[in-house]
Amino acid sequence: MSAQSLLQFVQAHAERPEARAPFTLESERILEVNLQGSVWMKTGAMIAYVGNIRFEREGMFDQGLGNLFKKAMSGEGASLTRAQGEGRLYLADAGRRITVLSLAGESLFLNGNDLLALQEGLSRDITVMKKLGAMLSGGLFNVKVAGHGLVAFCTEGAPLVLPVRPGQPVFTDPQATVAWSGSLSPELHTDVSLKTFLGRGSGESVQMRFEGEGFVVVQPYEEQPAPAQG
């Protein structure tokens, strides 16, 4: 590949001036938020901004007492920051690929660590899968997002969407599972024979079982569970 001039480099990688939708992918790994008001973002995801924007980390009581205990269990991965003001905000998360979805009254469960940003009007609630978290020695928490608005999440590589149909359950590795439709309630599934063959520490012996009608999103990567809090 031949060398680029400075002008060629700037022209090739500069922000797109026409990109002024609320959430726009500047690249598959950088999200531009056209901010006119406020938005929730994953704490630490800001890489740059232009304009008059201030940041306020979510307080422990902002989502009520019910979520206070859940936040303590889920650790830093569930931490959100509110960006307020006017300007352009650029977000990224460890170079991971970003997907933007528009919810029109639907609900979606997301792995808490994979949530990147969501518009202010969307509701969110932290859910903790206690049994599965205990077996993975680190805890598995999710965020249920619902309402009308945009939500962005991250994956390691291109996501795979698997349809879930009645009578055709889908089984996934918890550490590769990113999201699923709000109509589904995953259950813990343990493959006893596989557990015996591979040993107690094997993640493949512990699976998430989805049954009903909806979809589940997985990525080609197994995220390591966060250390247990305490």
C-alpha positions as CSV (number, residue, x, y, z in Angstrom):
1,M,0.0,0.0,0.0
2,S,1.5,3.3,-1.0
3,A,2.0,6.2,1.4
4,Q,-0.7,8.8,1.8
5,S,-0.2,12.5,1.8
6,L,-1.3,14.4,4.9
7,L,-4.2,15.8,3.0
8,Q,-5.3,12.4,1.7
9,F,-5.2,11.0,5.2
10,V,-7.3,13.8,6.6
11,Q,-9.9,13.6,3.8
12,A,-10.1,9.8,4.1
13,H,-10.6,9.7,7.8
14,A,-12.3,13.0,8.7
15,E,-15.8,13.0,10.2
16,R,-18.6,13.1,7.6
17,P,-20.2,16.6,7.8
18,E,-23.6,15.3,6.5
19,A,-23.9,12.7,9.3
20,R,-26.2,14.5,11.7
21,A,-28.7,11.8,12.7
22,P,-29.0,11.3,16.5
23,F,-26.8,8.2,16.3
24,T,-24.5,7.7,13.3
25,L,-21.7,5.2,12.7
26,E,-18.7,7.2,11.7
27,S,-17.1,3.8,11.2
28,E,-18.1,0.4,12.4
29,R,-16.2,1.0,15.6
30,I,-17.0,4.7,16.3
31,L,-20.4,6.1,17.1
32,E,-21.3,9.8,16.6
33,V,-24.0,11.1,18.8
34,N,-25.6,14.3,17.5
35,L,-26.5,15.7,20.9
36,Q,-29.3,18.1,21.5
37,G,-30.3,17.5,25.1
38,S,-29.0,14.4,26.9
39,V,-28.0,10.8,26.3
40,W,-26.8,7.9,28.4
41,M,-23.5,6.3,27.6
42,K,-21.3,3.7,29.0
43,T,-18.9,5.2,31.5
44,G,-15.5,5.7,29.9
45,A,-16.7,5.3,26.3
46,M,-16.2,9.0,25.3
47,I,-13.2,9.4,22.9
48,A,-13.9,13.0,21.7
49,Y,-16.5,15.7,21.5
50,V,-17.2,19.0,19.8
51,G,-19.5,21.6,21.4
52,N,-20.7,22.4,24.8
53,I,-21.2,19.0,26.5
54,R,-20.9,18.1,30.2
55,F,-20.8,14.7,31.8
56,E,-22.5,13.5,35.0
57,R,-22.0,9.9,36.2
58,E,-25.2,8.1,37.2
59,G,-25.8,8.3,40.9
60,M,-26.4,5.2,43.0
61,F,-30.0,6.2,43.7
62,D,-30.9,7.5,40.2
63,Q,-32.8,4.4,39.3
64,G,-34.4,3.9,42.7
65,L,-33.6,1.5,45.6
66,G,-34.5,-1.5,43.6
67,N,-31.6,-1.1,41.2
68,L,-29.2,0.0,44.0
69,F,-28.5,-3.6,45.1
70,K,-28.3,-4.8,41.5
71,K,-25.7,-2.2,40.6
72,A,-23.6,-3.3,43.6
73,M,-23.7,-6.9,42.3
74,S,-23.1,-6.0,38.6
75,G,-20.0,-3.8,39.2
76,E,-18.5,-1.3,36.9
77,G,-19.9,-2.8,33.7
78,A,-23.3,-1.4,34.5
79,S,-22.1,2.1,35.1
80,L,-23.6,4.8,32.9
81,T,-22.8,8.5,32.4
82,R,-25.3,11.1,31.2
83,A,-23.9,13.5,28.5
84,Q,-25.8,16.8,28.4
85,G,-25.6,19.8,26.1
86,E,-25.3,20.5,22.4
87,G,-22.6,19.2,20.1
88,R,-21.2,16.0,18.6
89,L,-20.1,13.2,20.9
90,Y,-17.9,10.3,19.8
91,L,-18.1,7.0,21.6
92,A,-16.1,3.7,21.3
93,D,-15.4,0.7,23.4
94,A,-12.1,-1.1,23.1
95,G,-12.3,-1.0,19.3
96,R,-15.3,-3.3,19.3
97,R,-17.9,-3.3,16.5
98,I,-21.0,-1.1,17.1
99,T,-24.6,-1.9,16.2
100,V,-27.4,0.7,16.4
101,L,-31.0,-0.3,16.8
102,S,-34.2,1.8,16.7
103,L,-36.8,0.5,19.2
104,A,-40.5,1.3,18.4
105,G,-42.1,0.2,21.6
106,E,-40.2,-3.1,21.8
107,S,-37.9,-4.3,24.6
108,L,-34.4,-5.8,24.4
109,F,-32.2,-7.4,26.9
110,L,-28.5,-6.6,26.6
111,N,-25.4,-7.9,28.3
112,G,-24.6,-5.0,30.6
113,N,-21.0,-4.8,29.5
114,D,-22.0,-4.5,25.8
115,L,-24.4,-1.6,26.2
116,L,-22.7,1.5,24.7
117,A,-25.4,4.3,24.5
118,L,-29.1,4.9,24.6
119,Q,-31.4,7.8,24.2
120,E,-32.9,9.5,27.3
121,G,-36.5,8.4,26.6
122,L,-35.7,4.7,26.8
123,S,-36.3,2.9,30.1
124,R,-33.8,0.6,31.5
125,D,-33.7,-2.0,34.3
126,I,-30.8,-4.1,35.5
127,T,-31.5,-7.9,35.8
128,V,-29.1,-10.3,37.4
129,M,-29.1,-14.1,36.6
130,K,-28.1,-15.3,40.0
131,K,-27.7,-19.0,39.3
132,L,-25.8,-18.6,36.1
133,G,-23.6,-15.9,37.6
134,A,-22.7,-18.1,40.5
135,M,-21.7,-21.0,38.2
136,L,-19.5,-18.7,36.2
137,S,-17.9,-17.3,39.3
138,G,-18.3,-13.7,38.4
139,G,-22.0,-12.8,37.9
140,L,-23.9,-12.2,34.7
141,F,-26.1,-9.1,34.6
142,N,-28.2,-7.7,31.9
143,V,-30.0,-4.4,31.1
144,K,-33.6,-4.5,29.8
145,V,-34.1,-1.5,27.5
146,A,-37.6,-0.6,26.4
147,G,-39.6,2.1,24.7
148,H,-39.1,4.4,21.7
149,G,-35.6,5.5,20.8
150,L,-32.1,4.5,19.7
151,V,-29.8,2.1,21.5
152,A,-26.2,1.1,20.6
153,F,-24.3,-1.9,21.7
154,C,-20.9,-3.5,21.0
155,T,-19.7,-6.9,19.8
156,E,-16.4,-8.5,19.2
157,G,-16.7,-9.1,15.5
158,A,-19.9,-9.3,13.5
159,P,-22.9,-10.4,15.5
160,L,-24.9,-13.5,14.6
161,V,-28.7,-13.3,15.1
162,L,-30.4,-16.6,15.8
163,P,-34.2,-16.9,15.5
164,V,-36.0,-18.6,18.4
165,R,-39.2,-20.4,17.4
166,P,-41.8,-22.4,19.5
167,G,-40.6,-25.9,19.9
168,Q,-37.1,-25.1,18.6
169,P,-35.0,-23.9,21.6
170,V,-31.7,-22.2,21.1
171,F,-28.7,-22.9,23.4
172,T,-25.8,-20.3,23.7
173,D,-22.6,-19.9,25.6
174,P,-23.3,-17.2,28.2
175,Q,-20.0,-15.5,27.6
176,A,-20.7,-15.2,23.9
177,T,-24.3,-14.0,24.3
178,V,-24.9,-10.3,23.7
179,A,-28.6,-9.6,23.5
180,W,-32.1,-11.2,23.1
181,S,-35.6,-10.0,22.5
182,G,-37.6,-8.9,25.5
183,S,-40.2,-11.7,24.9
184,L,-37.7,-14.3,25.9
185,S,-36.7,-15.5,29.4
186,P,-33.5,-17.6,29.2
187,E,-33.0,-20.5,31.6
188,L,-29.9,-22.1,32.9
189,H,-29.0,-25.4,31.1
190,T,-26.3,-27.7,32.4
191,D,-24.9,-30.4,30.2
192,V,-23.9,-33.0,32.8
193,S,-22.1,-35.3,30.5
194,L,-20.1,-32.5,28.9
195,K,-19.3,-31.1,32.4
196,T,-18.0,-34.5,33.4
197,F,-15.9,-34.9,30.3
198,L,-14.4,-31.4,30.3
199,G,-14.2,-30.7,34.0
200,R,-16.1,-28.4,36.3
201,G,-14.3,-25.3,35.0
202,S,-15.6,-25.6,31.5
203,G,-17.9,-22.9,30.3
204,E,-19.3,-25.1,27.6
205,S,-21.1,-27.2,30.2
206,V,-23.1,-24.2,31.3
207,Q,-25.5,-22.8,28.7
208,M,-28.4,-20.4,28.3
209,R,-31.6,-22.0,26.9
210,F,-34.0,-19.8,25.0
211,E,-37.4,-21.0,24.2
212,G,-40.5,-19.3,22.8
213,E,-40.6,-16.7,19.9
214,G,-38.0,-14.1,19.4
215,F,-34.2,-13.9,18.7
216,V,-30.9,-14.1,20.4
217,V,-27.6,-12.3,19.4
218,V,-24.2,-13.9,19.9
219,Q,-20.7,-12.8,19.0
220,P,-17.7,-14.9,17.8
221,Y,-15.9,-14.3,21.1
222,E,-16.3,-15.4,24.7
223,E,-16.1,-12.5,27.2
224,Q,-14.5,-13.3,30.5
225,P,-16.9,-12.7,33.5
226,A,-16.0,-9.8,35.8
227,P,-14.4,-10.7,39.1
228,A,-16.9,-11.2,41.9
229,Q,-17.5,-8.1,44.0
230,G,-16.7,-8.2,47.6
